[in-house]
Amino acid sequence: MSAYRESILNWKEIEFMELSLKRDFDKLVLFCRCLIGNEIIDLSFYNISRMRFGELSNPLIIQGLCIIDHSQNGWENESRYEICDFEDNRIHFYCEFFRSSKVERTEHECYDK
């Protein structure tokens, strides 16, 4: 059994500024707004399942995300991708697909970092 493993933001500190879980028809969508260095990135994960969060803190900071593609093993739908963090197993879930986008800041926005 093999799976394609890809590191996203490999070992970069990721601070979660916003997490929201929504129901879109009969599927769950997880939206995350993250601060990575001086950039803000929006991540959306669609049709999520088996979601687990370990120790939650404020701020919630992890060291990188790992995405494992299980499609070549015949896994489909909500189990196609496995998402987890590298160190403390604070975030772990499966999803059907995901999207990311960089957020453009306006001159009026101010962030601590």
PyMOL commands that set and color helices and strands:
alter all, ss='L'
color gray80, all
select helices_A, chain A and resi 71-73+77-79
alter helices_A, ss='H'
color red, helices_A
select strands_A, chain A and resi 4-24+27-36+39-46+49-53+60-69+81-85+91-95+97-103
alter strands_A, ss='S'
color yellow, strands_A
deselect
rebuild
show_as cartoon
